[in-house]
Amino acid sequence: FPEGTRSRDGNLHRGYTGAARLALEHRCPILPVGITGTREILPPGARLPRPRRRCSISIGAPIPIDPDDDSRTGARTLTERTMHSISELSGQTYIPKYTQRTPPTRPTNHRPAPLRDRIGSWAPRRRRAVRLALEH
């Protein structure tokens, strides 16, 4: 997953170069895989997957590497070729900029729970364990 996160808008965004750098280091081709239908299984923001939904996986032809190129530009070029291939396999629109990682939204009137409520039931056991450790 070269994007590094799930796309919130359903488009394919610019990929990170980690997979390409590994492929260049180990002199192995990259196998592009396009997955469609995952938004129906687990939409962004959902806590649980929806049952009985289907996804499809398309595997493309291996992308060969240039064994003489170990530079950063070589990794970026290989990543761009991989992302274009994934775009063709999945039918997604490729956008050559990184996806925005948006934090979950909170209500404006949100206040954290008091500390005694956040500690939970483990607090008495933890206090006892600390006390026993200090006694020895």
C-alpha positions, -999 to 999 in steps of 0.1 A, spaced: 0 0 0 23 27 -12 -1 55 -3 5 49 33 -31 53 44 -66 49 31 -78 75 6 -108 95 20 -120 106 -14 -117 74 -33 -89 86 -56 -54 71 -59 -28 96 -45 9 99 -47 28 69 -33 57 68 -9 90 54 -22 95 26 4 85 -3 -18 105 10 -47 136 14 -25 132 -22 -13 128 -34 -49 159 -15 -60 179 -28 -31 170 -64 -36 169 -62 -74 134 -76 -77 104 -64 -98 73 -48 -82 40 -66 -87 12 -40 -88 -22 -50 -73 -54 -30 -77 -82 -36 -51 -117 -24 -57 -148 -25 -35 -132 -19 -2 -151 13 4 -183 -7 4 -169 -32 29 -154 -7 53 -163 30 45 -141 57 59 -151 65 95 -170 32 100 -161 12 131 -172 -22 118 -171 -38 83 -203 -44 65 -210 -81 60 -216 -99 27 -199 -73 5 -174 -82 -21 -141 -68 -34 -121 -77 -64 -83 -80 -66 -65 -74 -100 -28 -83 -103 -9 -66 -131 23 -75 -149 55 -72 -129 72 -38 -132 109 -44 -140 136 -23 -123 167 -7 -138 195 -25 -119 219 5 -125 196 30 -108 199 32 -70 192 69 -67 163 87 -51 150 98 -85 151 61 -96 129 52 -66 105 81 -73 103 70 -110 96 34 -101 69 45 -76 52 67 -102 52 38 -127 37 15 -99 10 41 -90 0 45 -127 -2 7 -131 -24 4 -99 -46 32 -112 -52 13 -144 -59 -19 -125 -83 -4 -100 -100 22 -122 -92 50 -98 -81 85 -108 -45 92 -100 -37 124 -83 0 132 -80 0 147 -45 0 130 -11 -33 122 5 -43 143 35 -45 125 68 -74 141 85 -77 135 122 -111 123 135 -134 152 142 -146 159 177 -176 178 188 -167 214 197 -182 210 232 -161 179 239 -144 177 273 -123 147 283 -137 125 311 -124 131 346 -92 112 354 -109 89 378 -132 77 350 -104 73 325 -82 52 349 -107 24 349 -108 -7 370 -71 -15 368 -62 14 391 -66 -4 424 -46 -34 412 -19 -11 398 -17 9 431 -13 -24 450 14 -36 427 33 -3 430 29 -4 468 42 -40 469 72 -31 447 81 -2 469 79 -23 500 105 -48 487 
